[in-house]
Amino acid sequence: MSQPILTLAGRQKERLQMIETALKDQAPKTYRDLKLRGKLQEFLENHENAMMESYDQQAIAEREKALSTRNTNPNPAPELDAALHRVWEETLAAWLEFTDPEGSSVATT
């Protein structure tokens, strides 16, 4: 069984970079505003923490389902592996989507 690589604790730097790139590409006004106000790193870290908490909750549920005594599969590892990868892909799809607010403008102060 293999856990999605980017979910490992030592991969936080890559996750932060992934979030920053998505924000910069999809919501450039928000990105610039956060950067100008010195709040970008705080935003990235908070977003990454919430994203990983969301993933962890879903992953725990999948593990419990796969390891449940009601699961009659004698080898749940491949099923669990696929479920964890699916959960990670769903997490990325949900948490790496950004939009600039309507009528937003970048603060210049």
C-alpha positions, 0 to 999 in steps of 0.5 A: 500500500502506498500513500500519495507522496505529497501527503507525507509530512516532509512534503509541506514545502511542495504543497505550499508551492503548489498552493502558491502557484495555483493562487498566483495563476487563478487569482492574481489580484488576491495573490498580489494583495496578500503579497503586498500586505505581507500576508502571503506566507500566513495565507499559504500555511493556513490553507495548507493546514486546512487542506491537509486536515480535510484530507486526513479526515477523509483518509481516516474514513477510508481506512476505517471502511477498508479495515472494517470487519464488514469488508469481506475483501481478504486483501483490502490494501489495493482497494485502500490504496486506490481510495487514498489516491482518489481522496487526494485527487479530490482534495487537490481539486477542492483546495487548489481552486481560487478566484479573485473577488468581483470588483477586487482591486489591489491595495497600493498602500 
